[in-house]
Amino acid sequence: MSPRVLVDRAAGVASPAERGRSAKPPALESGPVPLLWGWSRVDGRAHAVDPGGEHPALVYLARCGHRLLRRTILREVPSGRRCPACVGGADR
């Protein structure tokens, strides 16, 4: 096919916004993301972090609002004492 034919066919295709749908691609349904735990030397407790959540630059934002540096090692199993607020939020 010539490039001219491809351009003409593409011109007739409506964008998602023109069809009344969101232009945002659908989210992948892979199931819930497990929480990870990071130990804070500030209070000596493990805090729950949602790895798929929105975090400010250079820090992880824990469920309780505590900020952990991005260089904190996140683990599947908490080490040491757990933050009571994060434990309550992790059960949801």
ABEGO torsion letter per residue (X at the ends): XBAAAAAAAAAABBBAAAAGBBABBBBBBAEBBBBBBBBBAAAGBBBBBBAABBBBBGBBBBAAGBBBBAABBBBABBBEBBBAAAAAAAAX
